[in-house]
Structures are given as structure tokens and as C-alpha cells.
Amino acid sequence: MYPEHLTTPMEKDLTDYGFRALKSSEEVAQLLDKKEGTTLVVVNSVCGCAAGNCRPGVKLAAQHAKTPDNMVTVFAGVDKGAVDAARGYMLPYPASSPSIGLFKDGQLIHFLERHHIEGNTAETIAANLKMAFDKFC
């Protein structure tokens, strides 16, 4: 587990853009079990591709004309219960951080694994998410 004082700025990088940080499995379940609306879940991470590609990409996508009803984040290596719960909803995809899942009415409908994020630009990630937002939101 990473010390929260080291990861707080990385979490704030998303919460400053309208993402809500979920800290427990109960918060994740409460949101995704509602089975209504659209929710973007970002599994945040301390790795370089989260800093250079994932967070900048989702922040660009969050400025799109169409966005999900909810935008949330859980932090791998910090919020274990929340991350484990979110990953449970992201099955059958293997655990991956960072990763990004878009849910509609409680069902995972679009997913970016680490290998889709690592090596891509923030603009490419944002374009991918914007297409998903246009289609599903």
C-alpha cells in the first residue's frame, strides 16, 4: 500500500476535474448497483503511464460535450476495498492499473486496459473515450 500523502496529489489530479474518489467497496457497489445512467470508473495508479497518458487523457475527455452521469476514481495500492470492488465489476478483464471502464445501467460497455493506455498519447485515449461517450452517454 502506498502512503496516502504521496498519492493525494495524483488523486487530486482527477478530483479537480470533477471525478469523485471512491474509498470503499460499499461506495463502489452503491454507485454501480443502481443500474441507471452512465459511470466512468478510472483505476488510478502511481505508474508513469497513469501520470503521462491516463490522467491527462481522461481529463481531456471530461471536457467533451457529452460526458457520463458519474465520473469516479479508485486508487490502486491505496483504496484496496474500492479497487477490488471496481475490478469485480470489470470482469472478465484481468486486474489492470491504470484502467478505465465505462458503465451503462450497471453494465460494463467500454474498457481500456493498461496495454491500451501505455504507449498511447493522452489525445488518443481522450479520442477513444469521447467516441464511447458519444455512443453511450
C-alpha positions in Angstrom: 0.0 0.0 0.0 1.3 3.4 -0.9 1.2 6.2 1.7 -1.8 8.4 1.0 0.2 11.6 1.4 2.2 10.6 -1.6 -0.8 9.7 -3.7 -3.1 12.5 -2.7 -1.8 14.9 -5.5 -2.3 12.1 -8.1 -5.9 11.6 -6.9 -6.5 15.3 -6.8 -5.3 15.5 -10.4 -8.7 13.8 -11.2 -10.9 15.1 -8.5 -10.1 18.7 -9.5 -11.7 17.8 -12.9 -15.0 16.6 -11.4 -14.1 13.0 -10.6 -15.3 11.7 -7.2 -12.8 9.5 -5.3 -14.4 6.3 -4.0 -12.7 4.9 -0.9 -14.7 1.8 -0.1 -16.3 -1.3 -1.7 -19.6 0.0 -0.4 -19.3 3.3 -2.3 -18.5 1.4 -5.5 -21.4 -1.0 -5.0 -23.8 1.8 -4.2 -23.0 3.6 -7.4 -22.7 0.6 -9.8 -25.6 -1.4 -8.4 -28.0 1.4 -9.1 -28.1 0.1 -12.7 -29.1 3.5 -14.1 -27.2 6.1 -16.0 -23.6 6.1 -17.2 -20.5 6.0 -15.0 -16.8 6.3 -15.9 -14.5 4.5 -13.4 -10.8 5.2 -13.6 -8.5 2.9 -11.7 -5.7 5.4 -10.9 -2.1 4.4 -10.3 1.3 5.8 -9.4 2.9 4.5 -12.6 4.3 6.7 -15.3 1.6 5.8 -17.8 -1.1 6.9 -15.4 0.7 10.3 -15.0 1.6 10.8 -18.6 -1.3 9.2 -20.5 -4.2 8.1 -18.4 -5.0 11.0 -16.2 -4.3 13.6 -18.9 -6.5 11.6 -21.3 -9.5 11.3 -19.0 -9.2 14.9 -18.1 -9.4 15.9 -21.8 -12.3 13.5 -22.3 -14.1 15.0 -19.3 -14.2 18.3 -21.2 -16.2 16.8 -24.1 -19.8 18.0 -24.8 -21.2 14.5 -23.8 -19.9 13.0 -20.6 -21.1 10.2 -18.3 -23.5 11.0 -15.5 -20.9 10.0 -12.9 -17.1 10.1 -13.2 -15.3 8.4 -10.3 -11.8 7.1 -9.5 -10.3 4.4 -7.2 -6.6 4.3 -6.4 -4.7 1.1 -6.9 -2.3 0.4 -3.9 -4.3 2.8 -1.7 -8.0 2.1 -1.7 -7.9 -1.7 -1.7 -11.5 -2.4 -1.0 -12.8 0.1 -3.6 -10.3 -1.1 -6.2 -11.2 -4.8 -5.6 -14.9 -4.0 -5.9 -14.4 -2.0 -9.1 -12.3 -4.7 -10.6 -15.1 -7.2 -9.7 -17.5 -5.2 -11.9 -14.8 -5.0 -14.7 -14.7 -8.8 -15.1 -13.8 -10.7 -17.3 -11.0 -8.3 -17.8 -7.9 -9.0 -15.7 -6.8 -6.6 -13.0 -5.0 -3.7 -14.6 -3.9 -0.3 -13.4 -4.4 2.1 -14.7 -7.6 1.2 -16.5 -10.8 2.9 -17.5 -14.3 1.4 -17.5 -17.5 2.9 -18.8 -20.7 1.5 -17.4 -24.2 2.0 -18.6 -27.1 0.9 -16.4 -24.6 -1.1 -14.3 -23.1 -3.0 -17.2 -19.5 -2.6 -18.4 -19.8 -1.4 -22.0 -16.3 0.0 -22.8 -12.9 -0.8 -21.3 -9.4 0.4 -21.6 -6.7 -1.9 -20.1 -3.2 -0.8 -19.2 -1.9 -2.0 -22.6 -4.4 0.4 -24.3 -3.1 3.2 -22.2 0.6 2.6 -22.0 2.4 3.9 -25.1 -0.6 5.9 -26.3 -1.0 9.6 -26.1 -3.4 11.4 -23.8 -5.1 12.7 -27.0 -5.6 9.2 -28.3 -7.1 8.0 -25.0 -9.3 11.0 -24.9 -10.5 10.4 -28.5 -11.3 6.8 -27.7 -13.3 7.9 -24.6 -15.1 10.7 -26.5 -16.3 8.2 -29.1 -17.6 6.0 -26.3 -19.3 9.0 -24.7 -20.9 9.9 -28.0 -22.2 6.4 -28.4 -23.3 5.6 -24.9 -23.9 8.8 -22.9 
